[in-house]
């Protein structure tokens, strides 16, 4: 997800579309991305976090969480 202080025009467009479709209670939307990674053997959440920080996310403007499955 983009950090809260980073402008999210795509989220704003989605929020506007929600209101136009009659969902007036939608106050805001933050758009993000999701990766699902299949492993051949277990890896720690810390190790997967390293992968996310180095390859999948831009830690300067994005935040991420790891949800082991």
PDB file of N, CA, C, O and CB in Angstrom:
ATOM      1  N   UNK A   1       0.844  -1.187   0.000  1.00  0.00           N
ATOM      2  CA  UNK A   1       0.000   0.000   0.000  1.00  0.00           C
ATOM      3  C   UNK A   1       0.883   1.242   0.000  1.00  0.00           C
ATOM      4  O   UNK A   1       1.978   1.255   0.563  1.00  0.00           O
ATOM      5  CB  UNK A   1      -0.957   0.003   1.223  1.00  0.00           C
ATOM      6  N   UNK A   2       0.377   2.278  -0.644  1.00  0.00           N
ATOM      7  CA  UNK A   2       1.088   3.552  -0.550  1.00  0.00           C
ATOM      8  C   UNK A   2       1.022   4.051   0.884  1.00  0.00           C
ATOM      9  O   UNK A   2       0.024   3.840   1.573  1.00  0.00           O
ATOM     10  CB  UNK A   2       0.491   4.604  -1.527  1.00  0.00           C
ATOM     11  N   UNK A   3       2.061   4.698   1.326  1.00  0.00           N
ATOM     12  CA  UNK A   3       2.048   5.297   2.658  1.00  0.00           C
ATOM     13  C   UNK A   3       0.945   6.358   2.711  1.00  0.00           C
ATOM     14  O   UNK A   3       0.618   6.956   1.686  1.00  0.00           O
ATOM     15  CB  UNK A   3       3.441   5.920   3.010  1.00  0.00           C
ATOM     16  N   UNK A   4       0.365   6.598   3.901  1.00  0.00           N
ATOM     17  CA  UNK A   4      -0.752   7.542   4.011  1.00  0.00           C
ATOM     18  C   UNK A   4      -0.441   8.938   3.480  1.00  0.00           C
ATOM     19  O   UNK A   4      -1.337   9.614   2.974  1.00  0.00           O
ATOM     20  CB  UNK A   4      -1.174   7.650   5.440  1.00  0.00           C
ATOM     21  N   UNK A   5       0.794   9.375   3.585  1.00  0.00           N
ATOM     22  CA  UNK A   5       1.131  10.734   3.146  1.00  0.00           C
ATOM     23  C   UNK A   5       1.353  10.846   1.631  1.00  0.00           C
ATOM     24  O   UNK A   5       1.550  11.946   1.115  1.00  0.00           O
ATOM     25  CB  UNK A   5       2.373  11.206   3.869  1.00  0.00           C
ATOM     26  N   UNK A   6       1.320   9.724   0.928  1.00  0.00           N
ATOM     27  CA  UNK A   6       1.521   9.717  -0.523  1.00  0.00           C
ATOM     28  C   UNK A   6       0.162   9.842  -1.215  1.00  0.00           C
ATOM     29  O   UNK A   6      -0.765   9.090  -0.916  1.00  0.00           O
ATOM     30  CB  UNK A   6       2.261   8.417  -0.981  1.00  0.00           C
ATOM     31  N   UNK A   7       0.053  10.794  -2.142  1.00  0.00           N
ATOM     32  CA  UNK A   7      -1.186  11.018  -2.895  1.00  0.00           C
ATOM     33  C   UNK A   7      -1.548   9.766  -3.693  1.00  0.00           C
ATOM     34  O   UNK A   7      -0.682   9.159  -4.324  1.00  0.00           O
ATOM     35  CB  UNK A   7      -1.040  12.240  -3.844  1.00  0.00           C
ATOM     36  N   UNK A   8      -2.826   9.378  -3.667  1.00  0.00           N
ATOM     37  CA  UNK A   8      -3.281   8.165  -4.335  1.00  0.00           C
ATOM     38  C   UNK A   8      -4.404   8.501  -5.320  1.00  0.00           C
ATOM     39  O   UNK A   8      -5.578   8.328  -4.990  1.00  0.00           O
ATOM     40  CB  UNK A   8      -3.758   7.119  -3.298  1.00  0.00           C
ATOM     41  N   UNK A   9      -4.063   8.981  -6.532  1.00  0.00           N
ATOM     42  CA  UNK A   9      -5.109   9.364  -7.484  1.00  0.00           C
ATOM     43  C   UNK A   9      -5.996   8.198  -7.904  1.00  0.00           C
ATOM     44  O   UNK A   9      -7.183   8.394  -8.165  1.00  0.00           O
ATOM     45  CB  UNK A   9      -4.483   9.974  -8.706  1.00  0.00           C
ATOM     46  N   UNK A  10      -5.449   7.003  -7.972  1.00  0.00           N
ATOM     47  CA  UNK A  10      -6.263   5.849  -8.348  1.00  0.00           C
ATOM     48  C   UNK A  10      -7.295   5.551  -7.260  1.00  0.00           C
ATOM     49  O   UNK A  10      -8.444   5.227  -7.563  1.00  0.00           O
ATOM     50  CB  UNK A  10      -5.371   4.613  -8.598  1.00  0.00           C
ATOM     51  N   UNK A  11      -6.889   5.659  -6.007  1.00  0.00           N
ATOM     52  CA  UNK A  11      -7.830   5.473  -4.905  1.00  0.00           C
ATOM     53  C   UNK A  11      -8.924   6.525  -4.921  1.00  0.00           C
ATOM     54  O   UNK A  11     -10.088   6.222  -4.659  1.00  0.00           O
ATOM     55  CB  UNK A  11      -7.099   5.512  -3.575  1.00  0.00           C
ATOM     56  N   UNK A  12      -8.551   7.767  -5.232  1.00  0.00           N
ATOM     57  CA  UNK A  12      -9.540   8.847  -5.309  1.00  0.00           C
ATOM     58  C   UNK A  12     -10.537   8.590  -6.439  1.00  0.00           C
ATOM     59  O   UNK A  12     -11.731   8.844  -6.278  1.00  0.00           O
ATOM     60  CB  UNK A  12      -8.840  10.207  -5.517  1.00  0.00           C
ATOM     61  N   UNK A  13     -10.061   8.094  -7.570  1.00  0.00           N
ATOM     62  CA  UNK A  13     -10.951   7.783  -8.694  1.00  0.00           C
ATOM     63  C   UNK A  13     -11.924   6.668  -8.311  1.00  0.00           C
ATOM     64  O   UNK A  13     -13.104   6.727  -8.660  1.00  0.00           O
ATOM     65  CB  UNK A  13     -10.131   7.374  -9.940  1.00  0.00           C
ATOM     66  N   UNK A  14     -11.439   5.665  -7.604  1.00  0.00           N
ATOM     67  CA  UNK A  14     -12.293   4.560  -7.168  1.00  0.00           C
ATOM     68  C   UNK A  14     -13.342   5.070  -6.186  1.00  0.00           C
ATOM     69  O   UNK A  14     -14.509   4.689  -6.277  1.00  0.00           O
ATOM     70  CB  UNK A  14     -11.447   3.435  -6.522  1.00  0.00           C
ATOM     71  N   UNK A  15     -12.940   5.928  -5.248  1.00  0.00           N
ATOM     72  CA  UNK A  15     -13.878   6.492  -4.280  1.00  0.00           C
ATOM     73  C   UNK A  15     -14.966   7.293  -4.990  1.00  0.00           C
ATOM     74  O   UNK A  15     -16.141   7.194  -4.637  1.00  0.00           O
ATOM     75  CB  UNK A  15     -13.137   7.380  -3.266  1.00  0.00           C
ATOM     76  N   UNK A  16     -14.579   8.088  -5.992  1.00  0.00           N
ATOM     77  CA  UNK A  16     -15.558   8.855  -6.764  1.00  0.00           C
ATOM     78  C   UNK A  16     -16.541   7.946  -7.485  1.00  0.00           C
ATOM     79  O   UNK A  16     -17.741   8.217  -7.516  1.00  0.00           O
ATOM     80  CB  UNK A  16     -14.850   9.751  -7.770  1.00  0.00           C
ATOM     81  N   UNK A  17     -16.025   6.861  -8.066  1.00  0.00           N
ATOM     82  CA  UNK A  17     -16.888   5.908  -8.758  1.00  0.00           C
ATOM     83  C   UNK A  17     -17.846   5.233  -7.775  1.00  0.00           C
ATOM     84  O   UNK A  17     -19.007   4.996  -8.109  1.00  0.00           O
ATOM     85  CB  UNK A  17     -16.042   4.850  -9.489  1.00  0.00           C
ATOM     86  N   UNK A  18     -17.379   4.929  -6.588  1.00  0.00           N
ATOM     87  CA  UNK A  18     -18.251   4.334  -5.564  1.00  0.00           C
ATOM     88  C   UNK A  18     -19.422   5.266  -5.267  1.00  0.00           C
ATOM     89  O   UNK A  18     -20.570   4.827  -5.207  1.00  0.00           O
ATOM     90  CB  UNK A  18     -17.454   4.040  -4.263  1.00  0.00           C
ATOM     91  N   UNK A  19     -19.130   6.544  -5.083  1.00  0.00           N
ATOM     92  CA  UNK A  19     -20.186   7.513  -4.780  1.00  0.00           C
ATOM     93  C   UNK A  19     -21.152   7.651  -5.951  1.00  0.00           C
ATOM     94  O   UNK A  19     -22.360   7.760  -5.743  1.00  0.00           O
ATOM     95  CB  UNK A  19     -19.579   8.879  -4.436  1.00  0.00           C
ATOM     96  N   UNK A  20     -20.634   7.648  -7.182  1.00  0.00           N
ATOM     97  CA  UNK A  20     -21.509   7.735  -8.357  1.00  0.00           C
ATOM     98  C   UNK A  20     -22.415   6.520  -8.478  1.00  0.00           C
ATOM     99  O   UNK A  20     -23.516   6.614  -9.019  1.00  0.00           O
ATOM    100  CB  UNK A  20     -20.679   7.883  -9.626  1.00  0.00           C
ATOM    101  N   UNK A  21     -21.956   5.380  -7.977  1.00  0.00           N
ATOM    102  CA  UNK A  21     -22.752   4.151  -8.015  1.00  0.00           C
ATOM    103  C   UNK A  21     -23.713   4.036  -6.830  1.00  0.00           C
ATOM    104  O   UNK A  21     -24.378   3.015  -6.656  1.00  0.00           O
ATOM    105  CB  UNK A  21     -21.832   2.944  -8.042  1.00  0.00           C
ATOM    106  N   UNK A  22     -23.778   5.086  -6.026  1.00  0.00           N
ATOM    107  CA  UNK A  22     -24.738   5.095  -4.926  1.00  0.00           C
ATOM    108  C   UNK A  22     -24.181   4.687  -3.580  1.00  0.00           C
ATOM    109  O   UNK A  22     -24.940   4.551  -2.621  1.00  0.00           O
ATOM    110  CB  UNK A  22     -25.854   4.210  -5.255  1.00  0.00           C
ATOM    111  N   UNK A  23     -22.885   4.489  -3.479  1.00  0.00           N
ATOM    112  CA  UNK A  23     -22.252   4.147  -2.209  1.00  0.00           C
ATOM    113  C   UNK A  23     -21.702   5.425  -1.572  1.00  0.00           C
ATOM    114  O   UNK A  23     -20.490   5.604  -1.451  1.00  0.00           O
ATOM    115  CB  UNK A  23     -21.116   3.088  -2.412  1.00  0.00           C
ATOM    116  N   UNK A  24     -22.619   6.309  -1.167  1.00  0.00           N
ATOM    117  CA  UNK A  24     -22.232   7.608  -0.622  1.00  0.00           C
ATOM    118  C   UNK A  24     -21.477   7.531   0.688  1.00  0.00           C
ATOM    119  O   UNK A  24     -20.810   8.490   1.076  1.00  0.00           O
ATOM    120  CB  UNK A  24     -23.434   8.443  -0.431  1.00  0.00           C
ATOM    121  N   UNK A  25     -21.572   6.403   1.375  1.00  0.00           N
ATOM    122  CA  UNK A  25     -20.884   6.250   2.659  1.00  0.00           C
ATOM    123  C   UNK A  25     -19.386   5.998   2.505  1.00  0.00           C
ATOM    124  O   UNK A  25     -18.661   5.985   3.500  1.00  0.00           O
ATOM    125  CB  UNK A  25     -21.506   5.118   3.439  1.00  0.00           C
ATOM    126  N   UNK A  26     -18.909   5.798   1.272  1.00  0.00           N
ATOM    127  CA  UNK A  26     -17.475   5.586   1.043  1.00  0.00           C
ATOM    128  C   UNK A  26     -16.763   6.932   1.190  1.00  0.00           C
ATOM    129  O   UNK A  26     -16.934   7.834   0.371  1.00  0.00           O
ATOM    130  CB  UNK A  26     -17.207   4.957  -0.380  1.00  0.00           C
ATOM    131  N   UNK A  27     -15.961   7.045   2.252  1.00  0.00           N
ATOM    132  CA  UNK A  27     -15.254   8.300   2.544  1.00  0.00           C
ATOM    133  C   UNK A  27     -13.912   8.372   1.827  1.00  0.00           C
ATOM    134  O   UNK A  27     -13.438   9.468   1.527  1.00  0.00           O
ATOM    135  CB  UNK A  27     -15.042   8.450   4.048  1.00  0.00           C
ATOM    136  N   UNK A  28     -13.299   7.246   1.551  1.00  0.00           N
ATOM    137  CA  UNK A  28     -12.003   7.242   0.897  1.00  0.00           C
ATOM    138  C   UNK A  28     -11.583   5.834   0.541  1.00  0.00           C
ATOM    139  O   UNK A  28     -12.069   4.860   1.117  1.00  0.00           O
ATOM    140  CB  UNK A  28     -10.957   7.892   1.781  1.00  0.00           C
ATOM    141  N   UNK A  29     -10.678   5.737  -0.414  1.00  0.00           N
ATOM    142  CA  UNK A  29     -10.144   4.449  -0.861  1.00  0.00           C
ATOM    143  C   UNK A  29      -8.640   4.599  -1.021  1.00  0.00           C
ATOM    144  O   UNK A  29      -8.172   5.600  -1.564  1.00  0.00           O
ATOM    145  CB  UNK A  29     -10.813   3.978  -2.204  1.00  0.00           C
ATOM    146  N   UNK A  30      -7.886   3.628  -0.562  1.00  0.00           N
ATOM    147  CA  UNK A  30      -6.456   3.542  -0.823  1.00  0.00           C
ATOM    148  C   UNK A  30      -6.254   2.282  -1.654  1.00  0.00           C
ATOM    149  O   UNK A  30      -6.646   1.193  -1.236  1.00  0.00           O
ATOM    150  CB  UNK A  30      -5.603   3.511   0.518  1.00  0.00           C
ATOM    151  N   UNK A  31      -5.654   2.422  -2.814  1.00  0.00           N
ATOM    152  CA  UNK A  31      -5.440   1.313  -3.714  1.00  0.00           C
ATOM    153  C   UNK A  31      -4.075   0.706  -3.433  1.00  0.00           C
ATOM    154  O   UNK A  31      -3.125   1.425  -3.124  1.00  0.00           O
ATOM    155  CB  UNK A  31      -5.556   1.761  -5.184  1.00  0.00           C
ATOM    156  N   UNK A  32      -3.974  -0.604  -3.539  1.00  0.00           N
ATOM    157  CA  UNK A  32      -2.702  -1.274  -3.303  1.00  0.00           C
ATOM    158  C   UNK A  32      -2.511  -2.452  -4.245  1.00  0.00           C
ATOM    159  O   UNK A  32      -3.240  -2.600  -5.225  1.00  0.00           O
ATOM    160  CB  UNK A  32      -2.611  -1.742  -1.861  1.00  0.00           C
ATOM    161  N   UNK A  33      -1.538  -3.280  -3.945  1.00  0.00           N
ATOM    162  CA  UNK A  33      -1.287  -4.471  -4.740  1.00  0.00           C
ATOM    163  C   UNK A  33      -1.035  -5.641  -3.809  1.00  0.00           C
ATOM    164  O   UNK A  33      -0.706  -5.460  -2.637  1.00  0.00           O
ATOM    165  CB  UNK A  33      -0.092  -4.262  -5.700  1.00  0.00           C
ATOM    166  N   UNK A  34      -1.188  -6.820  -4.333  1.00  0.00           N
ATOM    167  CA  UNK A  34      -1.032  -8.035  -3.530  1.00  0.00           C
ATOM    168  C   UNK A  34      -0.216  -9.039  -4.328  1.00  0.00           C
ATOM    169  O   UNK A  34      -0.416  -9.209  -5.531  1.00  0.00           O
ATOM    170  CB  UNK A  34      -2.419  -8.637  -3.128  1.00  0.00           C
ATOM    171  N   UNK A  35       0.702  -9.699  -3.643  1.00  0.00           N
ATOM    172  CA  UNK A  35       1.476 -10.774  -4.244  1.00  0.00           C
ATOM    173  C   UNK A  35       1.201 -12.045  -3.462  1.00  0.00           C
ATOM    174  O   UNK A  35       1.172 -12.021  -2.232  1.00  0.00           O
ATOM    175  CB  UNK A  35       2.999 -10.441  -4.261  1.00  0.00           C
ATOM    176  N   UNK A  36       1.000 -13.143  -4.152  1.00  0.00           N
ATOM    177  CA  UNK A  36       0.916 -14.459  -3.528  1.00  0.00           C
ATOM    178  C   UNK A  36       2.120 -15.244  -4.019  1.00  0.00           C
ATOM    179  O   UNK A  36       2.294 -15.445  -5.221  1.00  0.00           O
ATOM    180  CB  UNK A  36      -0.444 -15.195  -3.869  1.00  0.00           C
ATOM    181  N   UNK A  37       2.945 -15.685  -3.089  1.00  0.00           N
ATOM    182  CA  UNK A  37       4.190 -16.368  -3.439  1.00  0.00           C
ATOM    183  C   UNK A  37       4.106 -17.811  -2.953  1.00  0.00           C
ATOM    184  O   UNK A  37       3.856 -18.062  -1.774  1.00  0.00           O
ATOM    185  CB  UNK A  37       5.430 -15.641  -2.821  1.00  0.00           C
ATOM    186  N   UNK A  38       4.312 -18.738  -3.849  1.00  0.00           N
ATOM    187  CA  UNK A  38       4.310 -20.154  -3.503  1.00  0.00           C
ATOM    188  C   UNK A  38       5.756 -20.599  -3.301  1.00  0.00           C
ATOM    189  O   UNK A  38       6.606 -20.359  -4.158  1.00  0.00           O
ATOM    190  CB  UNK A  38       3.603 -21.009  -4.608  1.00  0.00           C
ATOM    191  N   UNK A  39       6.032 -21.241  -2.179  1.00  0.00           N
ATOM    192  CA  UNK A  39       7.392 -21.671  -1.840  1.00  0.00           C
ATOM    193  C   UNK A  39       7.527 -23.181  -1.961  1.00  0.00           C
ATOM    194  O   UNK A  39       6.557 -23.916  -1.774  1.00  0.00           O
ATOM    195  CB  UNK A  39       7.762 -21.222  -0.420  1.00  0.00           C
ATOM    196  N   UNK A  40       8.725 -23.638  -2.272  1.00  0.00           N
ATOM    197  CA  UNK A  40       8.985 -25.076  -2.322  1.00  0.00           C
ATOM    198  C   UNK A  40       9.286 -25.643  -0.946  1.00  0.00           C
ATOM    199  O   UNK A  40       9.194 -26.851  -0.728  1.00  0.00           O
ATOM    200  CB  UNK A  40      10.140 -25.368  -3.260  1.00  0.00           C
ATOM    201  N   UNK A  41       9.651 -24.753  -0.010  1.00  0.00           N
ATOM    202  CA  UNK A  41       9.907 -25.166   1.375  1.00  0.00           C
ATOM    203  C   UNK A  41       9.619 -23.969   2.280  1.00  0.00           C
ATOM    204  O   UNK A  41       9.627 -22.833   1.807  1.00  0.00           O
ATOM    205  CB  UNK A  41      11.392 -25.679   1.564  1.00  0.00           C
ATOM    206  N   UNK A  42       9.364 -24.198   3.564  1.00  0.00           N
ATOM    207  CA  UNK A  42       9.024 -23.093   4.459  1.00  0.00           C
ATOM    208  C   UNK A  42      10.122 -22.034   4.543  1.00  0.00           C
ATOM    209  O   UNK A  42      11.312 -22.327   4.427  1.00  0.00           O
ATOM    210  CB  UNK A  42       8.736 -23.628   5.838  1.00  0.00           C
ATOM    211  N   UNK A  43       9.681 -20.797   4.750  1.00  0.00           N
ATOM    212  CA  UNK A  43      10.598 -19.666   4.973  1.00  0.00           C
ATOM    213  C   UNK A  43       9.979 -18.808   6.071  1.00  0.00           C
ATOM    214  O   UNK A  43       8.758 -18.738   6.202  1.00  0.00           O
ATOM    215  CB  UNK A  43      10.841 -18.821   3.641  1.00  0.00           C
ATOM    216  N   UNK A  44      10.825 -18.165   6.849  1.00  0.00           N
ATOM    217  CA  UNK A  44      10.326 -17.323   7.939  1.00  0.00           C
ATOM    218  C   UNK A  44       9.671 -16.062   7.380  1.00  0.00           C
ATOM    219  O   UNK A  44       9.985 -15.621   6.275  1.00  0.00           O
ATOM    220  CB  UNK A  44      11.473 -16.949   8.905  1.00  0.00           C
ATOM    221  N   UNK A  45       8.762 -15.495   8.157  1.00  0.00           N
ATOM    222  CA  UNK A  45       8.119 -14.236   7.772  1.00  0.00           C
ATOM    223  C   UNK A  45       9.175 -13.143   7.607  1.00  0.00           C
ATOM    224  O   UNK A  45       9.042 -12.270   6.749  1.00  0.00           O
ATOM    225  CB  UNK A  45       7.059 -13.813   8.827  1.00  0.00           C
ATOM    226  N   UNK A  46      10.217 -13.193   8.426  1.00  0.00           N
ATOM    227  CA  UNK A  46      11.302 -12.214   8.325  1.00  0.00           C
ATOM    228  C   UNK A  46      12.004 -12.312   6.969  1.00  0.00           C
ATOM    229  O   UNK A  46      12.295 -11.293   6.342  1.00  0.00           O
ATOM    230  CB  UNK A  46      12.318 -12.420   9.464  1.00  0.00           C
ATOM    231  N   UNK A  47      12.271 -13.517   6.528  1.00  0.00           N
ATOM    232  CA  UNK A  47      12.944 -13.726   5.236  1.00  0.00           C
ATOM    233  C   UNK A  47      12.048 -13.271   4.077  1.00  0.00           C
ATOM    234  O   UNK A  47      12.527 -12.656   3.124  1.00  0.00           O
ATOM    235  CB  UNK A  47      13.327 -15.220   5.060  1.00  0.00           C
ATOM    236  N   UNK A  48      10.765 -13.572   4.161  1.00  0.00           N
ATOM    237  CA  UNK A  48       9.828 -13.146   3.124  1.00  0.00           C
ATOM    238  C   UNK A  48       9.706 -11.619   3.142  1.00  0.00           C
ATOM    239  O   UNK A  48       9.557 -10.995   2.091  1.00  0.00           O
ATOM    240  CB  UNK A  48       8.436 -13.812   3.329  1.00  0.00           C
ATOM    241  N   UNK A  49       9.768 -11.023   4.328  1.00  0.00           N
ATOM    242  CA  UNK A  49       9.767  -9.568   4.438  1.00  0.00           C
ATOM    243  C   UNK A  49      10.969  -8.954   3.745  1.00  0.00           C
ATOM    244  O   UNK A  49      10.856  -7.895   3.128  1.00  0.00           O
ATOM    245  CB  UNK A  49       9.743  -9.150   5.895  1.00  0.00           C
ATOM    246  N   UNK A  50      12.115  -9.604   3.841  1.00  0.00           N
ATOM    247  CA  UNK A  50      13.306  -9.126   3.129  1.00  0.00           C
ATOM    248  C   UNK A  50      13.077  -9.137   1.623  1.00  0.00           C
ATOM    249  O   UNK A  50      13.449  -8.195   0.923  1.00  0.00           O
ATOM    250  CB  UNK A  50      14.532  -9.987   3.482  1.00  0.00           C
ATOM    251  N   UNK A  51      12.466 -10.202   1.134  1.00  0.00           N
ATOM    252  CA  UNK A  51      12.158 -10.293  -0.288  1.00  0.00           C
ATOM    253  C   UNK A  51      11.234  -9.152  -0.711  1.00  0.00           C
ATOM    254  O   UNK A  51      11.458  -8.514  -1.740  1.00  0.00           O
ATOM    255  CB  UNK A  51      11.515 -11.650  -0.613  1.00  0.00           C
ATOM    256  N   UNK A  52      10.207  -8.904   0.079  1.00  0.00           N
ATOM    257  CA  UNK A  52       9.261  -7.829  -0.237  1.00  0.00           C
ATOM    258  C   UNK A  52       9.957  -6.470  -0.253  1.00  0.00           C
ATOM    259  O   UNK A  52       9.739  -5.667  -1.160  1.00  0.00           O
ATOM    260  CB  UNK A  52       8.107  -7.816   0.777  1.00  0.00           C
ATOM    261  N   UNK A  53      10.788  -6.217   0.745  1.00  0.00           N
ATOM    262  CA  UNK A  53      11.460  -4.915   0.852  1.00  0.00           C
ATOM    263  C   UNK A  53      12.464  -4.693  -0.278  1.00  0.00           C
ATOM    264  O   UNK A  53      12.645  -3.566  -0.738  1.00  0.00           O
ATOM    265  CB  UNK A  53      12.171  -4.799   2.198  1.00  0.00           C
ATOM    266  N   UNK A  54      13.103  -5.747  -0.717  1.00  0.00           N
ATOM    267  CA  UNK A  54      14.158  -5.611  -1.723  1.00  0.00           C
ATOM    268  C   UNK A  54      13.650  -5.725  -3.162  1.00  0.00           C
ATOM    269  O   UNK A  54      14.277  -5.195  -4.079  1.00  0.00           O
ATOM    270  CB  UNK A  54      15.212  -6.654  -1.488  1.00  0.00           C
ATOM    271  N   UNK A  55      12.521  -6.410  -3.368  1.00  0.00           N
ATOM    272  CA  UNK A  55      12.096  -6.687  -4.738  1.00  0.00           C
ATOM    273  C   UNK A  55      10.667  -6.261  -5.052  1.00  0.00           C
ATOM    274  O   UNK A  55      10.411  -5.727  -6.131  1.00  0.00           O
ATOM    275  CB  UNK A  55      12.237  -8.137  -5.009  1.00  0.00           C
ATOM    276  N   UNK A  56       9.739  -6.485  -4.137  1.00  0.00           N
ATOM    277  CA  UNK A  56       8.327  -6.324  -4.467  1.00  0.00           C
ATOM    278  C   UNK A  56       7.754  -4.960  -4.117  1.00  0.00           C
ATOM    279  O   UNK A  56       6.786  -4.529  -4.743  1.00  0.00           O
ATOM    280  CB  UNK A  56       7.539  -7.369  -3.774  1.00  0.00           C
ATOM    281  N   UNK A  57       8.316  -4.277  -3.147  1.00  0.00           N
ATOM    282  CA  UNK A  57       7.782  -2.988  -2.697  1.00  0.00           C
ATOM    283  C   UNK A  57       8.850  -1.912  -2.820  1.00  0.00           C
ATOM    284  O   UNK A  57      10.047  -2.194  -2.851  1.00  0.00           O
ATOM    285  CB  UNK A  57       7.276  -3.079  -1.239  1.00  0.00           C
ATOM    286  N   UNK A  58       8.388  -0.687  -2.888  1.00  0.00           N
ATOM    287  CA  UNK A  58       9.287   0.467  -2.832  1.00  0.00           C
ATOM    288  C   UNK A  58       9.120   1.061  -1.433  1.00  0.00           C
ATOM    289  O   UNK A  58       8.204   1.853  -1.215  1.00  0.00           O
ATOM    290  CB  UNK A  58       8.965   1.540  -3.979  1.00  0.00           C
ATOM    291  N   UNK A  59       9.985   0.697  -0.475  1.00  0.00           N
ATOM    292  CA  UNK A  59       9.798   1.117   0.909  1.00  0.00           C
ATOM    293  C   UNK A  59       9.842   2.630   1.130  1.00  0.00           C
ATOM    294  O   UNK A  59       9.479   3.101   2.207  1.00  0.00           O
ATOM    295  CB  UNK A  59      10.833   0.479   1.751  1.00  0.00           C
ATOM    296  N   UNK A  60      10.272   3.383   0.148  1.00  0.00           N
ATOM    297  CA  UNK A  60      10.283   4.841   0.272  1.00  0.00           C
ATOM    298  C   UNK A  60       8.854   5.383   0.279  1.00  0.00           C
ATOM    299  O   UNK A  60       8.549   6.323   1.013  1.00  0.00           O
ATOM    300  CB  UNK A  60      11.095   5.479  -0.879  1.00  0.00           C
ATOM    301  N   UNK A  61       7.969   4.786  -0.545  1.00  0.00           N
ATOM    302  CA  UNK A  61       6.605   5.306  -0.649  1.00  0.00           C
ATOM    303  C   UNK A  61       5.537   4.270  -0.288  1.00  0.00           C
ATOM    304  O   UNK A  61       4.358   4.613  -0.204  1.00  0.00           O
ATOM    305  CB  UNK A  61       6.360   5.810  -2.048  1.00  0.00           C
ATOM    306  N   UNK A  62       5.928   3.017  -0.076  1.00  0.00           N
ATOM    307  CA  UNK A  62       4.936   1.966   0.193  1.00  0.00           C
ATOM    308  C   UNK A  62       5.197   1.298   1.537  1.00  0.00           C
ATOM    309  O   UNK A  62       6.323   1.239   2.031  1.00  0.00           O
ATOM    310  CB  UNK A  62       4.949   0.912  -0.928  1.00  0.00           C
ATOM    311  N   UNK A  63       4.102   0.798   2.103  1.00  0.00           N
ATOM    312  CA  UNK A  63       4.160  -0.046   3.294  1.00  0.00           C
ATOM    313  C   UNK A  63       3.714  -1.440   2.879  1.00  0.00           C
ATOM    314  O   UNK A  63       2.937  -1.585   1.936  1.00  0.00           O
ATOM    315  CB  UNK A  63       3.263   0.524   4.462  1.00  0.00           C
ATOM    316  N   UNK A  64       4.193  -2.462   3.569  1.00  0.00           N
ATOM    317  CA  UNK A  64       3.741  -3.802   3.245  1.00  0.00           C
ATOM    318  C   UNK A  64       3.625  -4.638   4.507  1.00  0.00           C
ATOM    319  O   UNK A  64       4.235  -4.340   5.534  1.00  0.00           O
ATOM    320  CB  UNK A  64       4.690  -4.466   2.250  1.00  0.00           C
ATOM    321  N   UNK A  65       2.831  -5.687   4.405  1.00  0.00           N
ATOM    322  CA  UNK A  65       2.714  -6.656   5.477  1.00  0.00           C
ATOM    323  C   UNK A  65       2.881  -8.042   4.865  1.00  0.00           C
ATOM    324  O   UNK A  65       2.578  -8.254   3.691  1.00  0.00           O
ATOM    325  CB  UNK A  65       1.345  -6.520   6.228  1.00  0.00           C
ATOM    326  N   UNK A  66       3.362  -8.975   5.665  1.00  0.00           N
ATOM    327  CA  UNK A  66       3.536 -10.355   5.239  1.00  0.00           C
ATOM    328  C   UNK A  66       2.544 -11.193   6.021  1.00  0.00           C
ATOM    329  O   UNK A  66       2.474 -11.110   7.247  1.00  0.00           O
ATOM    330  CB  UNK A  66       5.009 -10.853   5.456  1.00  0.00           C
ATOM    331  N   UNK A  67       1.780 -11.999   5.305  1.00  0.00           N
ATOM    332  CA  UNK A  67       0.789 -12.886   5.911  1.00  0.00           C
ATOM    333  C   UNK A  67       1.129 -14.316   5.511  1.00  0.00           C
ATOM    334  O   UNK A  67       0.681 -14.781   4.463  1.00  0.00           O
ATOM    335  CB  UNK A  67      -0.669 -12.505   5.470  1.00  0.00           C
ATOM    336  N   UNK A  68       1.910 -15.023   6.322  1.00  0.00           N
ATOM    337  CA  UNK A  68       2.229 -16.415   5.985  1.00  0.00           C
ATOM    338  C   UNK A  68       0.956 -17.239   5.915  1.00  0.00           C
ATOM    339  O   UNK A  68       0.040 -17.065   6.718  1.00  0.00           O
ATOM    340  CB  UNK A  68       3.203 -17.023   7.018  1.00  0.00           C
ATOM    341  N   UNK A  69       0.914 -18.134   4.947  1.00  0.00           N
ATOM    342  CA  UNK A  69      -0.310 -18.921   4.763  1.00  0.00           C
ATOM    343  C   UNK A  69      -0.175 -20.339   5.080  1.00  0.00           C
ATOM    344  O   UNK A  69      -1.140 -21.093   4.961  1.00  0.00           O
ATOM    345  CB  UNK A  69      -0.781 -18.812   3.413  1.00  0.00           C
TER     346      UNK A  69
END
